[in-house]
Amino acid sequence: MNSDELKQYAQENGERFWNDAGTHWLNDKFDLRAYEKVIEVGGYLGDWTDYIQGKYECFVDTYEPVREYWERMITRFSNRSKITVHNYAVEAFDGEAHIAVMDDGSSMFDGGVSSGPVVRVVDIDRIVVEMYRVSLLALNCEGAEYNILDRLLFTGNIWRVDELLVQFHTFVPDAFERRDAIRKKLAKTHSEVMAYPFCWELWRIHGPGT
């Protein structure tokens, strides 16, 4: 599948997703309790965090590398003690990287990256290990999802994630092949609950006897 075909495929799946009550899949299909922990990678202005924390009364750690958006979330959630906002990008390493600032499409992988600001990067594996158990990991991080999941699968710490909500993006090199490889490995520990390829998909850890 070439890049144009992949983009068309993603667009068609996106249309199907929203026609099939996509908002409910993103907001209302989780089994979260007040003491449980959610990680959101790619917080932007915090709309999803706001809804999820309000609905389920759970703890949410949201990661947003662009300082302007992080500052706006800090103000927005100043009275929400269960929400923690981090001014980091999340990837498969600790360090720094350039980011292209493009509103909710800000990315370290697509468009004008080399001329963008430098942001601090934290290793997803370290985050997950320190939290020990993550009830829901939500990845809408504009290309970083591939390296993040490869990292957790390589270390084996994907077992610490009960549910995974992920959007795979098409502009990463070999996106079709990389997504397929990740899904095959992920299926050893998690079951697919919902999938609209290159739009959104939801995975849940295998239960007893599965």
GROMACS elastic network, one bead per residue, 0.5 to 0.9 nm:
[ bonds ]
;  ai    aj funct       b0    kb
    1     4     6  0.81117   500
    1     5     6  0.58453   500
    1     6     6  0.60880   500
    1   176     6  0.77526   500
    2     5     6  0.53052   500
    2     6     6  0.60965   500
    2     7     6  0.87023   500
    3     6     6  0.50123   500
    3     7     6  0.61747   500
    3     8     6  0.86257   500
    3   170     6  0.76777   500
    3   171     6  0.79094   500
    4     7     6  0.51581   500
    4     8     6  0.62406   500
    4     9     6  0.85626   500
    5     8     6  0.50924   500
    5     9     6  0.60647   500
    5    10     6  0.85969   500
    6    10     6  0.61331   500
    6    11     6  0.85650   500
    6   170     6  0.67262   500
    6   175     6  0.88502   500
    6   176     6  0.77338   500
    6   198     6  0.86778   500
    7    10     6  0.50785   500
    7    11     6  0.61402   500
    7    12     6  0.86540   500
    7   170     6  0.65243   500
    7   171     6  0.85298   500
    7   198     6  0.87100   500
    8    11     6  0.50391   500
    8    12     6  0.61907   500
    8    13     6  0.86118   500
    9    12     6  0.52517   500
    9    13     6  0.62628   500
    9    14     6  0.86066   500
    9   197     6  0.80197   500
    9   198     6  0.79496   500
   10    13     6  0.51250   500
   10    14     6  0.60712   500
   10    15     6  0.86889   500
   10   169     6  0.85152   500
   10   170     6  0.75909   500
   10   196     6  0.82451   500
   10   197     6  0.64966   500
   10   198     6  0.50721   500
   10   199     6  0.62544   500
   11    15     6  0.63021   500
   11    16     6  0.87143   500
   11   198     6  0.82880   500
   11   199     6  0.79404   500
   12    15     6  0.51975   500
   12    16     6  0.63460   500
   12    17     6  0.86600   500
   13    16     6  0.50116   500
   13    17     6  0.60385   500
   13    18     6  0.87605   500
   13   196     6  0.54228   500
   13   197     6  0.62868   500
   13   198     6  0.72148   500
   13   199     6  0.63098   500
   13   200     6  0.88352   500
   14    17     6  0.50144   500
   14    18     6  0.63862   500
   14    19     6  0.85378   500
   14    22     6  0.89558   500
   14   196     6  0.70350   500
   14   197     6  0.82773   500
   14   198     6  0.77442   500
   14   199     6  0.53205   500
   14   200     6  0.80294   500
   15    18     6  0.54743   500
   15    19     6  0.61268   500
   15    20     6  0.85644   500
   16    19     6  0.50560   500
   16    20     6  0.60188   500
   16    21     6  0.89480   500
   16    22     6  0.84751   500
   16   196     6  0.76845   500
   17    20     6  0.51355   500
   17    21     6  0.67826   500
   17    22     6  0.51065   500
   17    23     6  0.87391   500
   17    25     6  0.88964   500
   17   195     6  0.88132   500
   17   196     6  0.63231   500
   17   199     6  0.74607   500
   17   200     6  0.78137   500
   18    21     6  0.54413   500
   18    23     6  0.70043   500
   19    22     6  0.68565   500
   20    23     6  0.87445   500
   20    25     6  0.89944   500
   21    24     6  0.56978   500
   21    25     6  0.69424   500
   22    25     6  0.50643   500
   22    26     6  0.63799   500
   22    27     6  0.87055   500
   22   200     6  0.87646   500
   23    26     6  0.51793   500
   23    27     6  0.61128   500
   23    28     6  0.78919   500
   24    27     6  0.51183   500
   24    29     6  0.65387   500
   25    28     6  0.60011   500
   25    29     6  0.54885   500
   25    30     6  0.84447   500
   25   194     6  0.82677   500
   25   200     6  0.88814   500
   25   202     6  0.84066   500
   26    29     6  0.70762   500
   26    30     6  0.86749   500
   26    48     6  0.84493   500
   26   165     6  0.80521   500
   26   200     6  0.84359   500
   26   202     6  0.89596   500
   27    30     6  0.74456   500
   27    48     6  0.77099   500
   27    51     6  0.73908   500
   27    52     6  0.65325   500
   27    55     6  0.86744   500
   28    31     6  0.86376   500
   28    52     6  0.83364   500
   28    55     6  0.84676   500
   30    56     6  0.88277   500
   30   136     6  0.82197   500
   30   163     6  0.82573   500
   31    56     6  0.84828   500
   31   135     6  0.86756   500
   32    35     6  0.83815   500
   32    36     6  0.64110   500
   32    37     6  0.83348   500
   32    38     6  0.87677   500
   32    56     6  0.59764   500
   32    57     6  0.83476   500
   32    58     6  0.68413   500
   32   135     6  0.71363   500
   32   136     6  0.81756   500
   33    36     6  0.54367   500
   33    37     6  0.86067   500
   33    56     6  0.61606   500
   33    57     6  0.70440   500
   33    58     6  0.59399   500
   34    37     6  0.84176   500
   34    53     6  0.87952   500
   34    56     6  0.62130   500
   34    59     6  0.71141   500
   35    57     6  0.80049   500
   35    58     6  0.57427   500
   35    59     6  0.68206   500
   36    57     6  0.88027   500
   36    58     6  0.54346   500
   36    59     6  0.60824   500
   36    60     6  0.86172   500
   36   133     6  0.87011   500
   36   134     6  0.75752   500
   36   135     6  0.60920   500
   36   136     6  0.86963   500
   37    58     6  0.61773   500
   37    60     6  0.58561   500
   37    61     6  0.76430   500
   37   131     6  0.82146   500
   37   133     6  0.76408   500
   37   134     6  0.55423   500
   37   135     6  0.54849   500
   37   136     6  0.69640   500
   37   137     6  0.89148   500
   38    52     6  0.89728   500
   38    53     6  0.88290   500
   38    58     6  0.73326   500
   38    59     6  0.60763   500
   38    61     6  0.61918   500
   38    62     6  0.82007   500
   38   134     6  0.60200   500
   38   135     6  0.57650   500
   38   137     6  0.59795   500
   38   138     6  0.77399   500
   39    59     6  0.86422   500
   39    60     6  0.58511   500
   39    62     6  0.58219   500
   39    63     6  0.78631   500
   39   128     6  0.88436   500
   39   134     6  0.70983   500
   39   135     6  0.82826   500
   39   136     6  0.63636   500
   39   138     6  0.61657   500
   39   139     6  0.84444   500
   40    43     6  0.62139   500
   40    48     6  0.86851   500
   40    49     6  0.74605   500
   40    60     6  0.72877   500
   40    61     6  0.62708   500
   40    63     6  0.62166   500
   40    64     6  0.88496   500
   40   136     6  0.82666   500
   40   137     6  0.60925   500
   40   139     6  0.62340   500
   40   140     6  0.78052   500
   41    61     6  0.85648   500
   41    62     6  0.60363   500
   41    63     6  0.50290   500
   41    64     6  0.69871   500
   41    89     6  0.77737   500
   41    90     6  0.67311   500
   41   137     6  0.78282   500
   41   138     6  0.61467   500
   41   139     6  0.50636   500
   41   140     6  0.61133   500
   41   141     6  0.59234   500
   41   145     6  0.88894   500
   42    46     6  0.89776   500
   42    62     6  0.71786   500
   42    63     6  0.57114   500
   42    64     6  0.53316   500
   42    65     6  0.78387   500
   42    89     6  0.78645   500
   42    90     6  0.84444   500
   42   104     6  0.81098   500
   42   106     6  0.87664   500
   42   138     6  0.84177   500
   42   139     6  0.67752   500
   42   140     6  0.53855   500
   42   142     6  0.79773   500
   43    46     6  0.53082   500
   43    47     6  0.79478   500
   43    48     6  0.76723   500
   43    49     6  0.73179   500
   43    62     6  0.55393   500
   43    63     6  0.56048   500
   43    64     6  0.50721   500
   43    65     6  0.86635   500
   43    69     6  0.83126   500
   43    70     6  0.81327   500
   43    73     6  0.85421   500
   43    85     6  0.84006   500
   43   104     6  0.84730   500
   43   140     6  0.80731   500
   43   141     6  0.84932   500
   44    47     6  0.80276   500
   44    62     6  0.89984   500
   44    63     6  0.83496   500
   44    64     6  0.59269   500
   44    65     6  0.85477   500
   44    66     6  0.79537   500
   44    69     6  0.57007   500
   44    70     6  0.72510   500
   44    73     6  0.80653   500
   44   103     6  0.73511   500
   44   104     6  0.57365   500
   44   105     6  0.88360   500
   44   106     6  0.86340   500
   45    48     6  0.85954   500
   45    49     6  0.88614   500
   45    64     6  0.84979   500
   45    69     6  0.56442   500
   45    70     6  0.73029   500
   45    72     6  0.66448   500
   45    73     6  0.57538   500
   45    76     6  0.86221   500
   45   104     6  0.82107   500
   46    49     6  0.51175   500
   46    50     6  0.59115   500
   46    51     6  0.86403   500
   46    62     6  0.79725   500
   46    69     6  0.86488   500
   46    70     6  0.88639   500
   46    72     6  0.86785   500
   46    73     6  0.60789   500
   46    76     6  0.81841   500
   46    77     6  0.86575   500
   47    50     6  0.51234   500
   47    51     6  0.63833   500
   47    52     6  0.87331   500
   48    51     6  0.52314   500
   48    52     6  0.60694   500
   48    53     6  0.84459   500
   49    52     6  0.52413   500
   49    53     6  0.59038   500
   49    54     6  0.82111   500
   49    60     6  0.68351   500
   49    61     6  0.84903   500
   49    62     6  0.72076   500
   49    83     6  0.79084   500
   50    53     6  0.55738   500
   50    54     6  0.60317   500
   50    55     6  0.85489   500
   50    77     6  0.81943   500
   50    83     6  0.85571   500
   51    54     6  0.51575   500
   51    55     6  0.59763   500
   51    56     6  0.84911   500
   52    55     6  0.52364   500
   52    56     6  0.59801   500
   52    57     6  0.75831   500
   52    58     6  0.77479   500
   52    60     6  0.82112   500
   53    56     6  0.54605   500
   53    58     6  0.53827   500
   53    59     6  0.66741   500
   53    60     6  0.65419   500
   53    82     6  0.76555   500
   53    83     6  0.75092   500
   54    57     6  0.53518   500
   54    58     6  0.79104   500
   55    58     6  0.82875   500
   56    59     6  0.88547   500
   57    82     6  0.79048   500
   58    82     6  0.69208   500
   58    83     6  0.86358   500
   59    81     6  0.85213   500
   59    83     6  0.59804   500
   59    84     6  0.80999   500
   60    82     6  0.62987   500
   60    84     6  0.63268   500
   60    85     6  0.84330   500
   61    82     6  0.83287   500
   61    83     6  0.59397   500
   61    85     6  0.59988   500
   61    86     6  0.73196   500
   62    83     6  0.75384   500
   62    84     6  0.63018   500
   62    85     6  0.50605   500
   62    86     6  0.61409   500
   62    87     6  0.88022   500
   63    70     6  0.81730   500
   63    84     6  0.85976   500
   63    85     6  0.60630   500
   63    87     6  0.61101   500
   63    88     6  0.58079   500
   63    89     6  0.65013   500
   63    90     6  0.72426   500
   64    67     6  0.75872   500
   64    69     6  0.69908   500
   64    70     6  0.56730   500
   64    73     6  0.89820   500
   64    85     6  0.73903   500
   64    86     6  0.61678   500
   64    87     6  0.52247   500
   64    88     6  0.57193   500
   64    89     6  0.62062   500
   64    90     6  0.85847   500
   65    68     6  0.88814   500
   65    69     6  0.80028   500
   65    70     6  0.70013   500
   65    86     6  0.76854   500
   65    90     6  0.82202   500
   65    99     6  0.83395   500
   65   106     6  0.89538   500
   65   119     6  0.61276   500
   65   120     6  0.72151   500
   65   121     6  0.80596   500
   66    69     6  0.56255   500
   66    70     6  0.61764   500
   66    71     6  0.87151   500
   66    87     6  0.70004   500
   66    88     6  0.78937   500
   66    89     6  0.82759   500
   66    99     6  0.81198   500
   66   101     6  0.71414   500
   66   106     6  0.79785   500
   66   117     6  0.84821   500
   66   119     6  0.73939   500
   67    71     6  0.60127   500
   67    72     6  0.85963   500
   67    87     6  0.64723   500
   67    88     6  0.88293   500
   67   119     6  0.85647   500
   68    71     6  0.52673   500
   68    72     6  0.64330   500
   68    73     6  0.88791   500
   69    72     6  0.51137   500
   69    73     6  0.63388   500
   69    74     6  0.86772   500
   69    87     6  0.89275   500
   69   103     6  0.84568   500
   70    73     6  0.51470   500
   70    74     6  0.61832   500
   70    75     6  0.87766   500
   70    85     6  0.69880   500
   70    86     6  0.72518   500
   70    87     6  0.58775   500
   71    75     6  0.63942   500
   71    76     6  0.85872   500
   71    85     6  0.89745   500
   71    87     6  0.84843   500
   72    75     6  0.52476   500
   72    76     6  0.60938   500
   72    77     6  0.86718   500
   73    77     6  0.59092   500
   73    78     6  0.81198   500
   73    85     6  0.69855   500
   74    77     6  0.54687   500
   74    78     6  0.57826   500
   74    84     6  0.84261   500
   74    85     6  0.64867   500
   74    86     6  0.89953   500
   75    78     6  0.52483   500
   75    79     6  0.85932   500
   76    79     6  0.79388   500
   76    80     6  0.85819   500
   77    80     6  0.50645   500
   77    81     6  0.78921   500
   77    83     6  0.68283   500
   77    84     6  0.82793   500
   77    85     6  0.83528   500
   78    81     6  0.75456   500
   78    83     6  0.86863   500
   79    83     6  0.89476   500
   80    83     6  0.56817   500
   80    84     6  0.84357   500
   81    84     6  0.74565   500
   86    89     6  0.86010   500
   87   119     6  0.83517   500
   87   120     6  0.77418   500
   88   119     6  0.67260   500
   88   120     6  0.52697   500
   88   121     6  0.55254   500
   88   122     6  0.65683   500
   89    96     6  0.86416   500
   89    97     6  0.85379   500
   89   108     6  0.88695   500
   89   119     6  0.68300   500
   89   120     6  0.61566   500
   89   122     6  0.63076   500
   89   123     6  0.88557   500
   89   141     6  0.86240   500
   90    93     6  0.80580   500
   90    94     6  0.85066   500
   90   120     6  0.85891   500
   90   121     6  0.54948   500
   90   122     6  0.50460   500
   90   123     6  0.60214   500
   90   124     6  0.59066   500
   90   127     6  0.89872   500
   90   141     6  0.82750   500
   90   144     6  0.75147   500
   90   148     6  0.75881   500
   91    94     6  0.76749   500
   91   121     6  0.64674   500
   91   122     6  0.61621   500
   91   123     6  0.53317   500
   91   124     6  0.58312   500
   91   125     6  0.88026   500
   91   144     6  0.60596   500
   91   145     6  0.78544   500
   91   147     6  0.63805   500
   91   148     6  0.53500   500
   91   151     6  0.84379   500
   92   121     6  0.86565   500
   92   122     6  0.74880   500
   92   124     6  0.59213   500
   92   125     6  0.72141   500
   92   144     6  0.84709   500
   92   147     6  0.57712   500
   92   148     6  0.53736   500
   92   149     6  0.84714   500
   92   150     6  0.80670   500
   92   151     6  0.56816   500
   92   152     6  0.84351   500
   93    96     6  0.89837   500
   93   121     6  0.69701   500
   93   122     6  0.60028   500
   93   124     6  0.75086   500
   93   125     6  0.84558   500
   93   151     6  0.88548   500
   94   120     6  0.78994   500
   94   121     6  0.53579   500
   94   123     6  0.50403   500
   94   124     6  0.88159   500
   95   119     6  0.86350   500
   95   120     6  0.60017   500
   95   121     6  0.50342   500
   95   122     6  0.65965   500
   95   123     6  0.84362   500
   96   118     6  0.64581   500
   96   119     6  0.55700   500
   96   121     6  0.51275   500
   96   122     6  0.83848   500
   97   108     6  0.72184   500
   97   113     6  0.88818   500
   97   114     6  0.89698   500
   97   117     6  0.82264   500
   97   118     6  0.53429   500
   97   119     6  0.55706   500
   97   120     6  0.66653   500
   97   121     6  0.67588   500
   98   107     6  0.87903   500
   98   108     6  0.61916   500
   98   113     6  0.56821   500
   98   114     6  0.59475   500
   98   115     6  0.73969   500
   98   116     6  0.55223   500
   98   117     6  0.54345   500
   98   119     6  0.61456   500
   98   120     6  0.89095   500
   99   106     6  0.68560   500
   99   107     6  0.55441   500
   99   109     6  0.77433   500
   99   110     6  0.86910   500
   99   111     6  0.89660   500
   99   112     6  0.78951   500
   99   114     6  0.73591   500
   99   115     6  0.80217   500
   99   116     6  0.50692   500
   99   117     6  0.58126   500
   99   118     6  0.63674   500
   99   119     6  0.68956   500
  100   105     6  0.86048   500
  100   106     6  0.54965   500
  100   107     6  0.53755   500
  100   108     6  0.61498   500
  100   109     6  0.80511   500
  100   110     6  0.72071   500
  100   111     6  0.62944   500
  100   112     6  0.53688   500
  100   114     6  0.76128   500
  100   115     6  0.73286   500
  100   117     6  0.72826   500
  101   104     6  0.84778   500
  101   105     6  0.74936   500
  101   107     6  0.68712   500
  101   108     6  0.89137   500
  101   112     6  0.83825   500
  101   113     6  0.82099   500
  101   116     6  0.66947   500
  101   117     6  0.80052   500
  102   105     6  0.50587   500
  102   107     6  0.74948   500
  102   111     6  0.88579   500
  103   106     6  0.56687   500
  104   107     6  0.88332   500
  104   142     6  0.87522   500
  105   110     6  0.88927   500
  105   141     6  0.81472   500
  105   142     6  0.63349   500
  106   109     6  0.89150   500
  106   110     6  0.81719   500
  106   111     6  0.89218   500
  106   141     6  0.80757   500
  106   142     6  0.68477   500
  107   110     6  0.57034   500
  107   111     6  0.76697   500
  107   113     6  0.73652   500
  107   141     6  0.71148   500
  107   142     6  0.52595   500
  107   143     6  0.69326   500
  107   144     6  0.80385   500
  108   111     6  0.82984   500
  108   112     6  0.88906   500
  108   113     6  0.58862   500
  108   114     6  0.88197   500
  108   116     6  0.89203   500
  108   141     6  0.89761   500
  108   142     6  0.76013   500
  108   143     6  0.74476   500
  108   144     6  0.75172   500
  109   112     6  0.88240   500
  109   113     6  0.67579   500
  109   142     6  0.73138   500
  109   143     6  0.60169   500
  109   144     6  0.75584   500
  109   171     6  0.79947   500
  109   172     6  0.69746   500
  110   113     6  0.65683   500
  110   142     6  0.79143   500
  110   143     6  0.78321   500
  110   171     6  0.69421   500
  110   172     6  0.78121   500
  111   114     6  0.85913   500
  112   115     6  0.57200   500
  112   116     6  0.64633   500
  113   116     6  0.51967   500
  113   117     6  0.82249   500
  114   117     6  0.82394   500
  122   125     6  0.87676   500
  122   126     6  0.77563   500
  122   127     6  0.77498   500
  123   126     6  0.54752   500
  123   127     6  0.66177   500
  123   128     6  0.89505   500
  123   148     6  0.81595   500
  123   151     6  0.86933   500
  124   127     6  0.50670   500
  124   128     6  0.61854   500
  124   129     6  0.85539   500
  124   148     6  0.62574   500
  124   149     6  0.87216   500
  124   151     6  0.75772   500
  124   152     6  0.74556   500
  125   128     6  0.52607   500
  125   129     6  0.60761   500
  125   130     6  0.85388   500
  125   148     6  0.81275   500
  125   151     6  0.68426   500
  125   152     6  0.60219   500
  125   155     6  0.76286   500
  125   157     6  0.69620   500
  125   158     6  0.87795   500
  126   129     6  0.51718   500
  126   130     6  0.60575   500
  126   131     6  0.85588   500
  127   130     6  0.53179   500
  127   131     6  0.62753   500
  127   132     6  0.84942   500
  128   131     6  0.51361   500
  128   132     6  0.58905   500
  128   133     6  0.69204   500
  128   134     6  0.68952   500
  128   152     6  0.87412   500
  128   157     6  0.74068   500
  128   158     6  0.85893   500
  128   160     6  0.71214   500
  128   161     6  0.80075   500
  129   133     6  0.75670   500
  129   157     6  0.73046   500
  129   160     6  0.78121   500
  130   133     6  0.85018   500
  131   134     6  0.67544   500
  131   160     6  0.89379   500
  132   160     6  0.64952   500
  132   161     6  0.89678   500
  133   159     6  0.85740   500
  133   161     6  0.62424   500
  133   162     6  0.77185   500
  134   137     6  0.65672   500
  134   160     6  0.60201   500
  134   162     6  0.62349   500
  134   163     6  0.78795   500
  135   160     6  0.82481   500
  135   161     6  0.59931   500
  135   163     6  0.59824   500
  135   164     6  0.85433   500
  136   161     6  0.64583   500
  136   162     6  0.60400   500
  136   164     6  0.57453   500
  136   165     6  0.73182   500
  137   161     6  0.66393   500
  137   162     6  0.79968   500
  137   163     6  0.62778   500
  137   165     6  0.61696   500
  137   166     6  0.80699   500
  138   163     6  0.84362   500
  138   164     6  0.59983   500
  138   166     6  0.58238   500
  138   167     6  0.85251   500
  139   142     6  0.86316   500
  139   144     6  0.84267   500
  139   145     6  0.61952   500
  139   148     6  0.88467   500
  139   164     6  0.78094   500
  139   165     6  0.61954   500
  139   167     6  0.63122   500
  139   168     6  0.85472   500
  140   143     6  0.82658   500
  140   144     6  0.84448   500
  140   145     6  0.73171   500
  140   165     6  0.84215   500
  140   166     6  0.62517   500
  140   167     6  0.55110   500
  140   168     6  0.78909   500
  140   169     6  0.89206   500
  141   144     6  0.55419   500
  141   145     6  0.61446   500
  141   166     6  0.88779   500
  141   167     6  0.79514   500
  141   168     6  0.87748   500
  141   169     6  0.88315   500
  142   145     6  0.72193   500
  142   167     6  0.82293   500
  142   168     6  0.78570   500
  142   169     6  0.63275   500
  142   171     6  0.88386   500
  142   172     6  0.89681   500
  143   146     6  0.65102   500
  143   147     6  0.81927   500
  143   167     6  0.88708   500
  143   168     6  0.69993   500
  143   169     6  0.56696   500
  143   170     6  0.80392   500
  143   171     6  0.73973   500
  143   172     6  0.60547   500
  144   147     6  0.56076   500
  144   148     6  0.61314   500
  144   149     6  0.86893   500
  144   168     6  0.89141   500
  144   169     6  0.89388   500
  144   172     6  0.88674   500
  145   148     6  0.50140   500
  145   149     6  0.60494   500
  145   150     6  0.84030   500
  145   166     6  0.74040   500
  145   167     6  0.75837   500
  145   168     6  0.66251   500
  145   169     6  0.82364   500
  146   149     6  0.54363   500
  146   150     6  0.60685   500
  146   151     6  0.85346   500
  146   168     6  0.74794   500
  146   169     6  0.88664   500
  146   172     6  0.85548   500
  146   175     6  0.83501   500
  146   178     6  0.71312   500
  146   179     6  0.72672   500
  146   182     6  0.77789   500
  147   151     6  0.59797   500
  147   152     6  0.86734   500
  148   151     6  0.51963   500
  148   152     6  0.64332   500
  148   153     6  0.86950   500
  149   152     6  0.51186   500
  149   153     6  0.59958   500
  149   154     6  0.83579   500
  149   158     6  0.78402   500
  149   182     6  0.71532   500
  149   186     6  0.87216   500
  150   153     6  0.51593   500
  150   154     6  0.59573   500
  150   155     6  0.86436   500
  150   182     6  0.68458   500
  151   154     6  0.51096   500
  151   155     6  0.62479   500
  151   156     6  0.83913   500
  151   157     6  0.85321   500
  151   158     6  0.87214   500
  152   155     6  0.53100   500
  152   156     6  0.58075   500
  152   157     6  0.51451   500
  152   159     6  0.85460   500
  153   156     6  0.50278   500
  153   157     6  0.65932   500
  153   158     6  0.56206   500
  153   159     6  0.86256   500
  153   182     6  0.81352   500
  153   185     6  0.72196   500
  153   186     6  0.73108   500
  154   157     6  0.79230   500
  154   158     6  0.85910   500
  155   158     6  0.77488   500
  156   159     6  0.65074   500
  156   160     6  0.85964   500
  157   160     6  0.55108   500
  157   161     6  0.76859   500
  158   161     6  0.55198   500
  158   162     6  0.85374   500
  158   186     6  0.81285   500
  158   189     6  0.78237   500
  159   162     6  0.72537   500
  159   189     6  0.66766   500
  159   190     6  0.84126   500
  159   205     6  0.74089   500
  161   164     6  0.68381   500
  161   204     6  0.83883   500
  161   205     6  0.72636   500
  162   190     6  0.82612   500
  162   203     6  0.83315   500
  162   204     6  0.58536   500
  162   205     6  0.50846   500
  162   206     6  0.85469   500
  163   190     6  0.81746   500
  163   202     6  0.71505   500
  163   203     6  0.55954   500
  163   205     6  0.62187   500
  164   190     6  0.87888   500
  164   201     6  0.80497   500
  164   202     6  0.56043   500
  164   203     6  0.50399   500
  164   204     6  0.64881   500
  164   205     6  0.84930   500
  165   200     6  0.71042   500
  165   201     6  0.58301   500
  165   203     6  0.65764   500
  165   204     6  0.89878   500
  166   199     6  0.83427   500
  166   200     6  0.57415   500
  166   201     6  0.55400   500
  166   202     6  0.65595   500
  166   203     6  0.85155   500
  167   197     6  0.82960   500
  167   198     6  0.61384   500
  167   199     6  0.54445   500
  167   201     6  0.65222   500
  168   175     6  0.79669   500
  168   179     6  0.72145   500
  168   197     6  0.75387   500
  168   199     6  0.65693   500
  168   200     6  0.71865   500
  168   201     6  0.84776   500
  169   172     6  0.66651   500
  169   175     6  0.71916   500
  169   198     6  0.57556   500
  169   199     6  0.76795   500
  170   173     6  0.79520   500
  170   174     6  0.84842   500
  170   175     6  0.56189   500
  170   176     6  0.74869   500
  170   198     6  0.67356   500
  171   174     6  0.85556   500
  171   175     6  0.69902   500
  172   175     6  0.52925   500
  172   176     6  0.89924   500
  173   176     6  0.85169   500
  173   178     6  0.85545   500
  174   177     6  0.54387   500
  174   178     6  0.59687   500
  174   179     6  0.85002   500
  175   178     6  0.51142   500
  175   179     6  0.59624   500
  175   180     6  0.84739   500
  176   179     6  0.54071   500
  176   180     6  0.63011   500
  176   181     6  0.87909   500
  176   198     6  0.88441   500
  177   180     6  0.51475   500
  177   181     6  0.62229   500
  177   182     6  0.86886   500
  178   181     6  0.51329   500
  178   182     6  0.61681   500
  178   183     6  0.85876   500
  179   182     6  0.51480   500
  179   183     6  0.61215   500
  179   184     6  0.86818   500
  179   198     6  0.87664   500
  180   183     6  0.51885   500
  180   184     6  0.63194   500
  180   185     6  0.88592   500
  181   184     6  0.52700   500
  181   185     6  0.64849   500
  181   186     6  0.86230   500
  182   185     6  0.52717   500
  182   186     6  0.59504   500
  182   187     6  0.85477   500
  183   187     6  0.60273   500
  183   192     6  0.89082   500
  184   187     6  0.53403   500
  184   188     6  0.73146   500
  185   188     6  0.57341   500
  185   189     6  0.79076   500
  186   189     6  0.57651   500
  186   190     6  0.58011   500
  186   191     6  0.79676   500
  186   203     6  0.85181   500
  187   190     6  0.50172   500
  187   191     6  0.58127   500
  187   192     6  0.74373   500
  187   203     6  0.86791   500
  187   205     6  0.89963   500
  187   206     6  0.89195   500
  188   191     6  0.80937   500
  188   206     6  0.84596   500
  189   204     6  0.84702   500
  189   205     6  0.58306   500
  189   206     6  0.58326   500
  190   203     6  0.58946   500
  190   204     6  0.51264   500
  190   206     6  0.50294   500
  190   207     6  0.86988   500
  191   202     6  0.86179   500
  191   203     6  0.54109   500
  191   204     6  0.52578   500
  191   205     6  0.61281   500
  191   206     6  0.60759   500
  192   195     6  0.70852   500
  192   201     6  0.76595   500
  192   202     6  0.61740   500
  192   204     6  0.65197   500
  192   205     6  0.89112   500
  193   201     6  0.75312   500
  193   202     6  0.53830   500
  193   203     6  0.53388   500
  193   204     6  0.66387   500
  194   200     6  0.79095   500
  194   201     6  0.52078   500
  194   202     6  0.50480   500
  194   203     6  0.70977   500
  195   198     6  0.86205   500
  195   199     6  0.79782   500
  195   200     6  0.61241   500
  195   202     6  0.64194   500
  195   203     6  0.85973   500
  196   199     6  0.54230   500
  196   200     6  0.54320   500
  196   201     6  0.59200   500
  197   200     6  0.65533   500
  197   201     6  0.70655   500
  198   201     6  0.81919   500
  204   207     6  0.85292   500
  206   209     6  0.80594   500
  206   210     6  0.56595   500
  207   210     6  0.56703   500
